[in-house]
Amino acid sequence: MAAQGHRQSELTQEAYDRLKGELDHLSGSGRIEIAEKIEAAREEGDLKENGGYHAAKEEQGKMEARILQLTEILRTARVGEAPHTEGVVGPGMTITVKFDGDDEEVTFLLASREESGSPIDVYSPKSPLGSAINGKRVGESVSYTLPNGKSLGVDIIDAVPYSGM
């Protein structure tokens, strides 16, 4: 059984490559750059009163945490192409919906949060809205429970494979 907090991510090849590039940079030249900053600050003298040294050490800690996060995401990721079943809601699809009581349509990408490099809003398939509409077809109406406990209806207007806009 997987440890809590470590969920498998479904990533497009593009998102996987982007995250892998970030990891390669951070664990390679990023580590070298931060080590040089720390060394330069260390040479300035007394470390207790050296703001540059403490800032560089904090930056190093954040970078190492991101390296661990990226390593885990990429280790557990399932990489695949976005589904190509137009008209059916699923991860990797651009979805357009209309909420009950609202005249405006809302368009978003249904994907994991690691896809957040997308130029449009990203909703997780595991979110209340995402899980309610996943697998539904264009033209269907569903309702889902909001975090405040109220129910909201939503009409599915469109579902097309994400094209990277």
C-alpha positions in Angstrom: 0.0 0.0 0.0 1.3 3.4 -0.9 2.2 5.9 1.8 -0.3 8.6 2.5 0.2 11.7 0.5 1.9 9.8 -2.4 -0.7 9.5 -5.1 0.0 8.4 -8.6 -0.2 11.3 -11.0 -1.4 11.0 -14.6 0.8 13.3 -16.7 0.9 14.1 -20.4 4.3 13.5 -22.0 4.6 17.3 -22.3 4.1 17.8 -18.5 6.4 14.9 -17.7 9.2 16.4 -19.9 8.7 19.9 -18.3 8.9 18.5 -14.8 11.9 16.3 -15.7 13.7 19.4 -17.2 13.0 21.3 -13.9 14.4 18.4 -11.9 17.5 18.1 -14.1 18.2 21.8 -13.7 17.7 21.9 -10.0 19.7 18.8 -9.2 22.5 19.8 -11.6 23.3 23.5 -12.3 20.8 24.7 -9.6 22.7 22.9 -6.9 26.0 24.3 -8.2 24.6 27.9 -8.3 23.2 27.7 -4.7 26.5 26.2 -3.4 28.4 29.1 -5.0 26.0 31.6 -3.4 26.5 30.0 0.0 30.3 30.0 -0.4 30.4 33.6 -1.5 28.2 34.6 1.4 30.4 32.5 3.8 33.5 34.5 2.7 31.8 37.7 3.8 32.6 36.8 7.4 30.5 36.4 10.5 27.7 33.9 9.6 25.4 35.0 12.6 24.8 38.4 11.0 25.1 37.4 7.4 21.7 37.9 5.8 22.9 36.7 2.4 24.2 33.4 3.8 20.9 32.7 5.7 18.9 33.6 2.6 21.0 31.3 0.4 20.7 28.4 2.9 16.9 28.9 3.0 16.8 28.9 -0.8 18.8 25.7 -0.7 16.3 24.1 1.6 13.4 25.0 -0.6 15.2 23.7 -3.7 16.0 20.4 -2.0 12.4 20.0 -1.0 11.3 20.7 -4.6 13.8 18.2 -5.9 12.3 15.5 -3.5 8.8 16.5 -4.6 9.6 16.3 -8.3 11.5 13.0 -7.9 8.4 11.5 -6.2 6.0 12.9 -8.8 8.1 11.5 -11.7 8.8 8.2 -10.0 5.0 7.5 -9.6 3.7 9.2 -12.7 1.8 7.3 -15.4 2.6 9.0 -18.6 0.2 8.8 -21.5 -1.5 10.7 -24.2 -4.6 12.6 -23.5 -7.7 10.7 -24.3 -9.2 11.3 -27.7 -12.8 10.5 -27.1 -14.4 13.8 -28.0 -17.6 14.4 -26.2 -16.7 12.3 -23.1 -15.3 14.0 -20.0 -12.0 12.6 -18.8 -8.5 13.6 -17.7 -6.6 15.5 -20.4 -9.7 17.0 -21.9 -10.7 20.6 -22.2 -14.1 20.9 -20.6 -16.7 23.6 -21.0 -19.6 23.7 -18.5 -22.4 26.0 -17.4 -23.3 26.1 -13.7 -27.0 26.3 -12.7 -28.0 29.9 -12.1 -25.1 31.3 -14.2 -25.3 32.4 -17.8 -21.6 32.3 -18.5 -19.8 29.2 -19.6 -16.6 28.1 -17.9 -13.7 26.3 -19.7 -11.0 24.4 -17.9 -8.5 21.5 -18.3 -9.4 18.3 -16.4 -6.0 17.1 -15.2 -3.6 16.6 -12.3 -2.2 19.7 -10.6 1.2 18.9 -12.1 -0.3 20.0 -15.5 -0.6 23.5 -14.0 1.8 24.9 -16.7 -1.3 25.1 -18.8 -2.6 28.5 -19.9 -6.1 27.7 -18.7 -7.5 26.8 -15.3 -6.8 23.2 -14.2 -9.3 21.2 -12.2 -8.3 17.8 -10.7 -10.3 14.7 -11.7 -10.4 14.1 -7.9 -12.0 17.4 -7.1 -15.8 17.4 -6.3 -16.6 18.9 -9.8 -14.0 16.7 -11.6 -15.3 13.4 -10.0 -18.9 14.4 -10.7 -18.4 15.0 -14.4 -15.7 12.4 -15.2 -17.0 9.9 -17.7 -20.1 12.0 -18.5 -21.0 13.0 -22.0 -21.7 16.4 -23.6 -25.3 17.4 -23.1 -25.6 15.6 -19.7 -26.4 17.5 -16.5 -25.1 16.4 -13.1 -25.0 17.9 -9.6 -22.2 17.8 -7.1 -21.6 18.8 -3.5 -19.7 22.0 -2.8 -17.3 22.3 0.1 -20.0 24.2 2.0 -22.3 21.2 1.7 -24.7 22.7 -0.8 -25.4 21.0 -4.1 -24.8 22.7 -7.5 -26.0 21.5 -10.9 -23.7 21.8 -13.9 -24.4 21.2 -17.6 -21.6 19.7 -19.8 -21.4 21.9 -22.9 -18.2 20.6 -24.5 -15.4 18.0 -24.0 -12.5 18.0 -26.5 -8.9 16.8 -26.2 -6.6 19.4 -24.8 -4.5 21.0 -27.5 -2.1 23.0 -25.5 -3.8 26.3 -26.5 
